[in-house]
Amino acid sequence: MAEKIIMFFRYCVPQFLWPNLSFRVSRPSNRHYHNLNHNDTQTQVSVKPKPSSFITDTEIQSEFSHHAAGVARINNGSFGCCPASVISSLHQWQLKLLRQPDDFYLNELPNRILESRTVIKDLISAEDVEEVSIVDNVSTAVAMVLQQTAWSFVEGKFDKGDAVIMFRCTYGAVKNSIKAYFLRAGGCAIEVPFNFPVTSNEEIVSEFKTALGREKGMGRRVRLAVIDHVTCMPSFVMPVKELVKICKEEGVEQVLVDAAHAVGCVDVDMNEIRADFYTGNLYKWFFCPPAVAFLYCRKSVMTHLDLHHPVVSHDYGNGLVKETGWVGTRDYSPYLVLPSVMEFVNRFEGGAEGIRNRNHDAVVEMGKMLAEAWGTNLGCPPQMCSSMLMVGLPASLGVLSDEDAMKLWELLCKKFGVEVKIHYQNPKDGELAPITGYVRICHQIYNKFEDYCRLRDAINQLVRDDFNCGNLEIMRPEEVGPTNDRDWKQQLFDESSAAAYSALPPLPRLKAIYSEAPNFQIGGAMKKESKAAVKKELKSAICWLLFVDRTERERRSSLSSS
């Protein structure tokens, strides 16, 4: 009852009456807050719902009803998702800006960013809100850290040949930042290999210690370590606490953790991880709109390092928090929805932890189902995955390069309506019958069992059709597939007529075209099974007629030439 009263006052009673109430009413996230200053940083989060009022499956689907219909989205890890209630809050902030930009930018924005930074500070268990800056994405945060290493070379603090250490699976954009800032300034890079599939944390730790010890024995100074918390491709959870500890023991000066996938996927605690820098996206697994991320800088590090935003604006030199809080006129609305996101998360039983556990258990279950259906294996033990999991693909698909992986990704997306990442894994020397193709499946709260069945069935169909990536070119827009009754038949006859009937289309190609045949409305009351049977017979008849027709043409051509 008390909660209902509070909700009534929150949404129905004018805010100017709130100070006269005998109890405190938390502000709704879609209202516009006032008078929050640097000394009043406690974030107001709505009361967690009682068990009877937790979000239902129907409400979850409603929150994501804007997703494209007919598409199995199993790739949340790439671009994330944003519920309708948070999108509504985003639009309200955008309108607030557009109504009176002078007041919004000069008076409101700094306090609202402070409020969101405070949410992040609590989310990652940082000690001080001043350790947290909001940025667009992890790539921006990584550039900030690497930019100061480049200046350290220029100013003589680092020597030519000093090293950065990272794993071979480090994200491509991060590697490019290392190349642009660290290597260009005179440093060198050490890439730590590991075997995949991975079987334990110990093998990752062992490889890292071996690489560090080897470089130390050669007299090389390792200035920076870049470590993933949850790797992208192939995906698994790194033993980040142990790796940071090793860096500190071995004298690595700075440790940057790339946690693009961590918040919302795994537990994050700065007091336990103890990295110098930690950066994560909030739009991938924490329901924010693109693009919101953060950079955590340990307070003890900030006192002697000169970090700056790569975009220089009016607050240059006034501290990283101020520099990141204003990079020129732009839409800062995505930064401001964190309180609304927390309200959404708290509608779930167990809040953020409950969502993490739910996604982890589901992705493991789906991964095992797929591996069993395809006769393959998982890329790591269940305890080493987050809300993403690698599953081996049938070897007959012929994923033998990164280009093959791209071809298969495009085919699944355009032909089968399945969005999922494909990974090519270079086989080990001497490995017999290796699995070189993997899918990275993701599970977010909007996913259904049918999404993974769709992926399973698509791969099984390709295997039955003797599909091989080596025979597939990257599709052009006009090759996406027929869209109506005439298209698929015309395409079939056109291909059959090509090159003066020089050869039949390959059987897999014929099957691919037939699979696009529309579901004819033969007798409106006819049972579904009967329609399928008629359709199958029709396809078989067309195939046979084509074969007979071509054979006859070839026979006549042969007779006339003789």
C-alpha positions as CSV (number, residue, x, y, z in Angstrom):
1,M,0.0,0.0,0.0
2,A,2.8,2.4,0.9
3,E,4.4,1.8,-2.5
4,K,1.1,2.6,-4.3
5,I,0.8,5.9,-2.3
6,I,4.4,6.8,-3.2
7,M,3.7,6.0,-6.9
8,F,0.6,8.2,-6.8
9,F,2.5,11.1,-5.4
10,R,5.4,10.6,-7.8
11,Y,3.3,10.8,-10.9
12,C,0.1,12.8,-9.9
13,V,1.2,15.4,-7.3
14,P,3.1,18.5,-8.5
15,Q,6.8,18.4,-7.5
16,F,6.6,21.7,-5.7
17,L,4.5,20.1,-3.0
18,W,7.0,17.3,-2.4
19,P,9.0,19.2,0.2
20,N,5.9,19.6,2.4
21,L,5.3,15.8,2.5
22,S,6.2,13.8,5.7
23,F,7.9,11.2,3.5
24,R,10.4,11.3,0.7
25,V,9.3,10.6,-2.9
26,S,12.0,9.5,-5.4
27,R,11.9,11.3,-8.7
28,P,10.7,9.5,-11.8
29,S,13.5,9.0,-14.3
30,N,11.5,10.7,-17.1
31,R,11.1,13.9,-15.2
32,H,13.7,16.6,-15.2
33,Y,15.7,16.9,-12.0
34,H,16.8,20.1,-10.3
35,N,19.3,21.3,-7.7
36,L,21.6,18.3,-7.8
37,N,25.1,19.5,-7.1
38,H,28.5,18.0,-6.7
39,N,27.9,17.5,-3.0
40,D,24.5,15.7,-3.5
41,T,25.5,12.7,-5.6
42,Q,23.3,10.0,-4.1
43,T,21.3,8.5,-7.0
44,Q,17.6,8.1,-6.4
45,V,16.5,4.7,-7.7
46,S,12.9,3.5,-7.6
47,V,11.9,1.0,-5.0
48,K,12.4,-2.5,-6.3
49,P,9.2,-4.2,-7.1
50,K,7.7,-6.9,-4.9
51,P,7.7,-10.5,-6.3
52,S,4.1,-10.2,-7.4
53,S,5.0,-7.2,-9.6
54,F,8.1,-8.4,-11.4
55,I,8.0,-7.9,-15.1
56,T,6.2,-10.6,-17.1
57,D,7.3,-12.3,-20.3
58,T,4.5,-10.4,-22.2
59,E,5.8,-7.1,-20.8
60,I,9.3,-8.0,-21.9
61,Q,8.2,-8.7,-25.5
62,S,6.3,-5.4,-25.4
63,E,9.4,-3.5,-24.4
64,F,11.2,-4.9,-27.4
65,S,8.3,-4.9,-29.9
66,H,10.1,-2.4,-32.0
67,H,12.6,-5.2,-33.1
68,A,12.2,-6.3,-36.7
69,A,9.7,-9.1,-37.1
70,G,10.8,-12.4,-38.6
71,V,14.5,-12.0,-37.6
72,A,16.3,-14.2,-35.0
73,R,18.5,-11.7,-33.2
74,I,21.2,-13.9,-31.6
75,N,23.9,-11.2,-31.8
76,N,23.1,-8.8,-29.0
77,G,26.8,-8.6,-28.2
78,S,27.5,-6.5,-31.3
79,F,25.1,-3.6,-30.9
80,G,23.0,-4.3,-27.8
81,C,19.3,-3.5,-27.3
82,C,17.2,-0.7,-25.8
83,P,13.7,-1.2,-24.2
84,A,10.8,1.0,-25.2
85,S,10.6,2.6,-21.7
86,V,14.3,3.7,-22.0
87,I,13.7,5.0,-25.5
88,S,10.8,7.1,-24.2
89,S,13.1,8.6,-21.6
90,L,15.7,9.3,-24.3
91,H,13.2,11.2,-26.4
92,Q,12.1,13.3,-23.5
93,W,15.7,14.3,-22.8
94,Q,16.1,15.2,-26.5
95,L,12.9,17.4,-26.3
96,K,14.2,19.0,-23.2
97,L,17.4,20.0,-25.0
98,L,15.5,21.3,-28.1
99,R,13.0,23.3,-26.1
100,Q,15.6,25.5,-24.5
101,P,19.2,24.6,-25.4
102,D,20.9,27.5,-23.6
103,D,19.4,26.5,-20.2
104,F,19.9,22.8,-20.8
105,Y,23.5,22.9,-21.9
106,L,24.7,25.6,-19.4
107,N,22.6,24.7,-16.3
108,E,21.1,21.2,-16.5
109,L,23.5,19.0,-18.4
110,P,26.4,19.0,-15.9
111,N,24.2,17.9,-13.0
112,R,22.4,15.2,-15.1
113,I,25.8,13.8,-16.3
114,L,26.9,13.7,-12.6
115,E,23.8,11.7,-11.7
116,S,24.5,9.1,-14.4
117,R,28.2,8.9,-13.4
118,T,27.0,8.2,-9.9
119,V,24.8,5.3,-11.2
120,I,27.9,3.9,-12.9
121,K,30.1,4.4,-9.9
122,D,27.7,2.3,-7.8
123,L,27.3,-0.3,-10.6
124,I,31.0,-1.0,-10.8
125,S,31.7,-0.5,-7.1
126,A,34.2,2.3,-7.6
127,E,35.3,4.3,-4.5
128,D,34.7,7.8,-5.9
129,V,32.5,9.3,-8.6
130,E,35.5,11.4,-9.7
131,E,37.0,8.1,-11.0
132,V,34.2,7.7,-13.5
133,S,33.9,9.6,-16.8
134,I,31.2,9.0,-19.4
135,V,32.3,8.6,-23.1
136,D,30.6,7.4,-26.3
137,N,32.3,4.0,-26.5
138,V,35.2,1.8,-25.5
139,S,37.2,2.9,-28.5
140,T,37.2,6.5,-27.3
141,A,38.3,5.5,-23.8
142,V,41.1,3.3,-25.1
143,A,42.3,6.3,-27.3
144,M,42.5,8.4,-24.1
145,V,44.7,5.9,-22.3
146,L,47.0,5.2,-25.3
147,Q,47.3,8.9,-26.2
148,Q,49.0,9.5,-22.8
149,T,51.4,6.6,-23.5
150,A,52.4,8.3,-26.9
151,W,53.2,11.5,-25.0
152,S,55.2,9.5,-22.6
153,F,57.5,8.5,-25.5
154,V,57.7,12.0,-26.8
155,E,58.5,13.4,-23.3
156,G,61.2,10.8,-22.6
157,K,59.3,9.0,-19.9
158,F,59.2,5.8,-22.0
159,D,62.1,4.5,-24.0
160,K,62.0,3.3,-27.6
161,G,61.3,-0.4,-27.6
162,D,59.2,-0.4,-24.4
163,A,56.3,-2.8,-24.8
164,V,52.6,-3.2,-24.5
165,I,51.3,-6.7,-23.9
166,M,48.0,-8.1,-25.0
167,F,46.3,-11.3,-26.1
168,R,46.0,-12.3,-29.7
169,C,42.2,-12.0,-29.5
170,T,42.3,-8.3,-28.5
171,Y,39.6,-6.5,-30.4
172,G,40.6,-5.1,-33.8
173,A,39.8,-1.5,-33.0
174,V,41.9,-1.6,-29.8
175,K,44.8,-3.1,-31.8
176,N,44.5,-0.2,-34.2
177,S,44.7,2.3,-31.3
178,I,47.8,0.5,-30.1
179,K,49.3,0.8,-33.6
180,A,48.3,4.5,-34.0
181,Y,49.5,5.7,-30.6
182,F,51.9,3.3,-28.9
183,L,53.7,1.6,-31.8
184,R,53.9,4.8,-33.9
185,A,55.6,6.6,-30.9
186,G,58.3,4.0,-30.8
187,G,56.9,1.1,-28.7
188,C,56.5,-2.5,-29.6
189,A,53.6,-5.0,-29.1
190,I,53.7,-8.5,-27.5
191,E,50.8,-10.7,-28.5
192,V,50.0,-13.6,-26.1
193,P,48.7,-16.8,-27.9
194,F,46.3,-19.3,-26.4
195,N,44.6,-22.5,-27.6
196,F,41.0,-22.4,-28.6
197,P,38.7,-24.0,-27.5
198,V,39.8,-23.0,-24.0
199,T,39.4,-25.5,-21.2
200,S,40.4,-23.6,-18.1
201,N,41.5,-20.3,-16.6
202,E,44.9,-21.9,-15.7
203,E,46.0,-22.2,-19.3
204,I,45.2,-18.5,-20.0
205,V,47.1,-17.5,-16.9
206,S,50.0,-19.8,-17.8
207,E,50.4,-18.4,-21.3
208,F,50.4,-14.8,-20.0
209,K,53.0,-15.5,-17.3
210,T,55.2,-17.2,-19.8
211,A,55.1,-14.3,-22.2
212,L,55.7,-11.7,-19.5
213,G,58.6,-13.7,-18.0
214,R,60.2,-14.1,-21.5
215,E,60.1,-10.4,-22.2
216,K,61.4,-9.6,-18.8
217,G,64.3,-12.0,-19.2
218,M,65.2,-10.2,-22.5
219,G,65.4,-6.9,-20.5
220,R,62.3,-5.4,-22.2
221,R,60.2,-3.0,-20.1
222,V,56.5,-3.7,-20.3
223,R,54.8,-0.3,-19.8
224,L,51.2,-1.3,-20.5
225,A,49.0,-4.4,-20.4
226,V,45.7,-4.5,-22.3
227,I,43.4,-7.3,-21.0
228,D,39.9,-8.2,-22.0
229,H,37.3,-9.0,-19.3
230,V,35.0,-10.7,-21.8
231,T,36.6,-11.4,-25.1
232,C,34.8,-10.6,-28.3
233,M,35.8,-13.3,-30.8
234,P,36.2,-16.0,-29.8
235,S,34.2,-15.1,-26.7
236,F,34.9,-16.3,-23.2
237,V,35.4,-14.7,-19.7
238,M,39.1,-13.9,-19.0
239,P,40.4,-14.5,-15.4
240,V,40.9,-10.7,-15.2
241,K,41.6,-10.5,-11.5
242,E,44.5,-13.0,-11.7
243,L,45.9,-11.4,-14.8
244,V,45.9,-7.9,-13.2
245,K,47.6,-9.3,-10.1
246,I,50.3,-10.9,-12.2
247,C,50.9,-7.5,-14.0
248,K,51.4,-5.8,-10.7
249,E,53.7,-8.5,-9.4
250,E,55.8,-8.4,-12.6
251,G,56.2,-4.6,-12.6
252,V,53.9,-3.7,-15.5
253,E,53.2,0.0,-15.0
254,Q,49.7,0.4,-16.3
255,V,46.8,-2.1,-16.8
256,L,43.9,-1.3,-19.0
257,V,40.9,-3.6,-19.0
258,D,38.8,-3.6,-22.1
259,A,35.4,-4.5,-20.7
260,A,33.2,-3.7,-23.7
261,H,31.0,-6.7,-22.9
262,A,31.3,-6.9,-19.2
263,V,28.6,-4.7,-17.5
264,G,25.4,-6.6,-17.7
265,C,27.2,-9.9,-18.5
266,V,29.4,-10.5,-15.5
267,D,29.9,-9.1,-12.0
268,V,32.1,-6.0,-12.0
269,D,33.9,-4.7,-8.9
270,M,36.7,-2.2,-9.2
271,N,37.9,-3.0,-5.6
272,E,38.5,-6.6,-6.6
273,I,39.8,-6.2,-10.1
274,R,42.2,-3.3,-9.2
275,A,43.1,-2.3,-12.7
276,D,44.4,1.2,-13.4
277,F,41.9,1.8,-16.2
278,Y,38.7,-0.1,-16.9
279,T,36.3,0.8,-19.7
280,G,33.0,-0.7,-20.7
281,N,30.1,-0.1,-23.0
282,L,26.6,0.3,-21.5
283,Y,24.6,-0.1,-24.7
284,K,25.7,-3.7,-25.4
285,W,24.4,-5.5,-22.3
286,F,23.0,-2.8,-20.0
287,F,20.0,-1.6,-22.1
288,C,21.3,1.9,-22.9
289,P,20.8,3.5,-26.3
290,P,23.9,4.0,-28.5
291,A,26.3,5.3,-27.6
292,V,27.1,5.2,-23.9
293,A,30.3,3.9,-22.2
294,F,32.5,4.8,-19.3
295,L,36.2,5.1,-18.4
296,Y,37.2,4.3,-14.9
297,C,40.6,5.7,-13.8
298,R,41.8,4.7,-10.4
299,K,42.3,7.9,-8.3
300,S,45.9,7.0,-7.4
301,V,46.7,6.8,-11.1
302,M,45.0,10.1,-12.1
303,T,47.2,12.1,-9.8
304,H,50.4,11.5,-11.9
305,L,49.0,10.8,-15.4
306,D,47.9,13.4,-17.8
307,L,44.8,12.0,-19.5
308,H,42.7,14.0,-22.0
309,H,39.8,13.5,-24.2
310,P,41.0,13.1,-27.9
311,V,38.4,15.8,-28.9
312,V,39.8,19.0,-27.5
313,S,37.2,21.6,-26.4
314,H,36.7,24.4,-23.9
315,D,37.4,22.4,-20.8
316,Y,40.8,21.1,-21.9
317,G,43.1,20.9,-18.9
318,N,40.3,21.1,-16.3
319,G,40.4,17.4,-15.6
320,L,39.1,14.4,-17.4
321,V,35.6,14.5,-15.9
322,K,35.0,18.0,-17.2
323,E,36.6,17.3,-20.6
324,T,34.4,14.2,-21.2
325,G,31.4,16.1,-20.0
326,W,31.6,18.6,-22.8
327,V,33.1,17.8,-26.2
328,G,31.1,20.5,-28.1
329,T,27.5,20.9,-29.1
330,R,25.9,17.5,-29.6
331,D,23.1,15.3,-28.3
332,Y,24.1,14.1,-24.8
333,S,20.7,12.5,-24.2
334,P,22.0,8.9,-24.3
335,Y,24.3,9.8,-21.3
336,L,21.3,10.8,-19.2
337,V,19.1,7.7,-19.3
338,L,21.0,5.7,-16.7
339,P,18.3,6.3,-14.0
340,S,15.6,5.0,-16.4
341,V,17.8,2.0,-17.2
342,M,18.1,1.2,-13.5
343,E,14.3,1.4,-13.1
344,F,13.9,-1.1,-16.0
345,V,16.6,-3.5,-14.6
346,N,14.9,-3.4,-11.1
347,R,11.7,-4.7,-12.6
348,F,13.4,-8.1,-12.9
349,E,13.7,-10.5,-10.0
350,G,17.3,-10.2,-8.7
351,G,17.8,-7.0,-10.7
352,A,21.0,-6.9,-12.7
353,E,22.4,-10.1,-11.1
354,G,19.1,-11.9,-11.9
355,I,19.3,-10.9,-15.5
356,R,22.9,-12.0,-15.8
357,N,22.1,-15.4,-14.3
358,R,19.1,-15.8,-16.5
359,N,21.0,-15.0,-19.7
360,H,24.0,-17.2,-18.7
361,D,21.9,-20.3,-18.0
362,A,19.9,-19.8,-21.2
363,V,22.9,-19.4,-23.5
364,V,24.5,-22.5,-22.0
365,E,21.3,-24.5,-22.5
366,M,21.0,-23.3,-26.1
367,G,24.7,-23.8,-26.8
368,K,24.5,-27.4,-25.7
369,M,21.3,-28.0,-27.8
370,L,23.1,-26.6,-30.9
371,A,26.3,-28.6,-30.3
372,E,24.3,-31.8,-29.9
373,A,22.3,-31.1,-33.1
374,W,25.4,-30.4,-35.1
375,G,27.7,-33.0,-33.6
376,T,30.2,-30.4,-32.5
377,N,31.5,-28.8,-29.2
378,L,31.4,-25.7,-27.1
379,G,34.2,-23.2,-27.2
380,C,34.7,-23.1,-23.5
381,P,33.3,-24.6,-20.3
382,P,30.0,-23.1,-19.1
383,Q,31.7,-21.4,-16.2
384,M,33.9,-19.5,-18.6
385,C,31.2,-18.0,-20.6
386,S,29.0,-14.9,-20.0
387,S,25.8,-14.3,-22.0
388,M,27.7,-15.3,-25.1
389,L,29.0,-18.7,-26.1
390,M,30.9,-20.2,-29.0
391,V,29.5,-23.3,-30.6
392,G,31.3,-25.3,-33.3
393,L,29.8,-25.5,-36.8
394,P,29.8,-28.7,-38.9
395,A,33.1,-29.0,-40.7
396,S,31.3,-29.8,-44.0
397,L,30.4,-26.1,-44.3
398,G,34.0,-25.3,-45.1
399,V,34.7,-22.2,-43.0
400,L,38.4,-22.0,-43.9
401,S,39.1,-18.3,-43.6
402,D,37.8,-15.0,-42.3
403,E,36.2,-14.4,-45.7
404,D,34.4,-17.7,-45.5
405,A,33.1,-16.6,-42.1
406,M,31.8,-13.4,-43.6
407,K,30.1,-15.3,-46.4
408,L,28.3,-17.6,-44.0
409,W,27.2,-14.7,-41.8
410,E,25.8,-12.9,-44.8
411,L,24.0,-16.0,-46.0
412,L,22.4,-16.7,-42.7
413,C,21.3,-13.1,-42.3
414,K,19.9,-12.6,-45.8
415,K,18.5,-16.0,-46.6
416,F,17.4,-17.3,-43.3
417,G,16.8,-14.2,-41.2
418,V,19.3,-15.2,-38.5
419,E,21.7,-12.6,-37.1
420,V,24.7,-14.3,-35.5
421,K,28.5,-13.8,-35.6
422,I,30.7,-16.4,-37.3
423,H,34.3,-17.0,-36.2
424,Y,37.1,-18.7,-38.2
425,Q,39.5,-20.5,-35.9
426,N,42.9,-21.3,-37.4
427,P,43.5,-25.1,-36.8
428,K,46.4,-26.3,-34.7
429,D,49.4,-27.9,-36.3
430,G,48.7,-31.6,-36.8
431,E,45.1,-31.4,-35.7
432,L,42.9,-34.1,-37.3
433,A,39.5,-33.1,-38.6
434,P,39.5,-29.7,-36.9
435,I,36.4,-27.6,-36.4
436,T,37.4,-24.2,-37.9
437,G,34.0,-22.5,-37.9
438,Y,32.2,-21.3,-34.8
439,V,29.1,-19.3,-34.1
440,R,28.9,-16.9,-31.2
441,I,25.4,-17.1,-29.9
442,C,24.1,-14.5,-27.4
443,H,21.2,-14.5,-25.1
444,Q,19.4,-11.4,-24.0
445,I,16.0,-11.2,-22.2
446,Y,14.0,-10.8,-25.4
447,N,15.3,-14.0,-27.0
448,K,13.1,-17.0,-27.4
449,F,13.8,-20.7,-27.9
450,E,12.5,-20.4,-31.5
451,D,15.4,-18.1,-32.3
452,Y,18.0,-20.8,-31.7
453,C,15.8,-23.4,-33.4
454,R,15.9,-21.2,-36.5
455,L,19.7,-21.1,-36.4
456,R,19.9,-24.9,-35.9
457,D,17.5,-25.6,-38.7
458,A,19.3,-23.2,-41.1
459,I,22.7,-24.9,-40.5
460,N,21.1,-28.4,-40.8
461,Q,19.5,-27.4,-44.1
462,L,22.9,-26.1,-45.5
463,V,24.5,-29.4,-44.5
464,R,21.8,-31.4,-46.2
465,D,22.2,-29.3,-49.3
466,D,26.0,-30.0,-49.4
467,F,26.7,-26.3,-49.0
468,N,30.3,-25.2,-48.8
469,C,31.6,-21.7,-48.2
470,G,34.2,-22.1,-51.0
471,N,31.4,-22.2,-53.6
472,L,29.7,-19.0,-52.3
473,E,30.6,-15.5,-53.3
474,I,29.7,-12.6,-51.1
475,M,26.2,-11.7,-52.2
476,R,25.3,-8.6,-54.0
477,P,21.9,-6.8,-53.2
478,E,20.3,-8.3,-56.2
479,E,21.2,-11.8,-55.0
480,V,19.4,-11.5,-51.7
481,G,16.7,-13.8,-53.1
482,P,13.3,-13.8,-54.8
483,T,10.4,-12.0,-53.1
484,N,7.3,-13.2,-55.0
485,D,5.8,-15.9,-57.0
486,R,7.1,-14.8,-60.4
487,D,10.6,-14.1,-59.0
488,W,11.6,-17.5,-57.9
489,K,10.3,-19.3,-61.0
490,Q,11.8,-16.7,-63.4
491,Q,15.1,-16.9,-61.6
492,L,15.1,-20.7,-61.9
493,F,14.4,-20.6,-65.6
494,D,16.9,-17.8,-66.2
495,E,19.6,-19.8,-64.5
496,S,18.6,-22.9,-66.5
497,S,18.8,-21.0,-69.7
498,A,22.2,-19.5,-69.0
499,A,25.2,-20.3,-71.3
500,A,23.0,-22.0,-73.9
501,Y,22.0,-24.7,-71.4
502,S,25.7,-25.7,-71.0
503,A,25.2,-27.2,-67.6
504,L,22.5,-27.8,-65.0
505,P,22.5,-25.5,-62.0
506,P,24.3,-27.2,-59.1
507,L,21.8,-29.2,-57.0
508,P,22.5,-27.1,-53.8
509,R,21.6,-24.0,-55.9
510,L,18.4,-25.5,-57.2
511,K,17.5,-26.5,-53.6
512,A,18.3,-23.0,-52.4
513,I,16.0,-21.5,-55.0
514,Y,13.2,-24.0,-54.3
515,S,13.4,-23.1,-50.6
516,E,12.4,-19.6,-51.6
517,A,9.1,-20.7,-53.2
518,P,6.1,-19.0,-51.7
519,N,3.5,-20.8,-49.7
520,F,0.8,-21.1,-52.3
521,Q,-2.8,-20.7,-51.2
522,I,-4.1,-23.9,-52.7
523,G,-7.6,-24.3,-51.4
524,G,-8.1,-22.0,-48.5
525,A,-9.4,-24.7,-46.1
526,M,-6.7,-27.3,-47.1
527,K,-4.6,-28.6,-44.2
528,K,-1.1,-27.3,-43.8
529,E,0.4,-30.8,-44.3
530,S,-1.5,-31.1,-47.6
531,K,-0.3,-27.7,-48.8
532,A,3.3,-28.7,-48.1
533,A,2.9,-32.0,-50.0
534,V,1.4,-30.2,-53.0
535,K,4.2,-27.6,-52.9
536,K,6.9,-30.4,-52.7
537,E,5.3,-32.2,-55.7
538,L,5.2,-29.0,-57.7
539,K,8.9,-28.3,-57.1
540,S,9.8,-31.9,-58.0
541,A,7.8,-31.7,-61.2
542,I,9.4,-28.4,-62.3
543,C,12.9,-29.8,-61.6
544,W,12.1,-32.9,-63.6
545,L,10.7,-30.9,-66.5
546,L,13.8,-28.7,-66.6
547,F,16.0,-31.7,-66.6
548,V,14.1,-33.4,-69.4
549,D,13.9,-30.2,-71.4
550,R,17.7,-29.5,-71.1
551,T,18.6,-33.1,-71.9
552,E,16.5,-33.0,-75.0
553,R,18.0,-29.6,-76.1
554,E,21.5,-31.0,-75.6
555,R,20.6,-34.2,-77.6
556,R,19.3,-32.1,-80.5
557,S,22.3,-29.8,-80.3
558,S,24.6,-32.8,-80.5
559,L,22.7,-34.3,-83.5
560,S,22.8,-31.0,-85.4
561,S,26.5,-30.5,-84.8
562,S,27.3,-34.0,-86.0
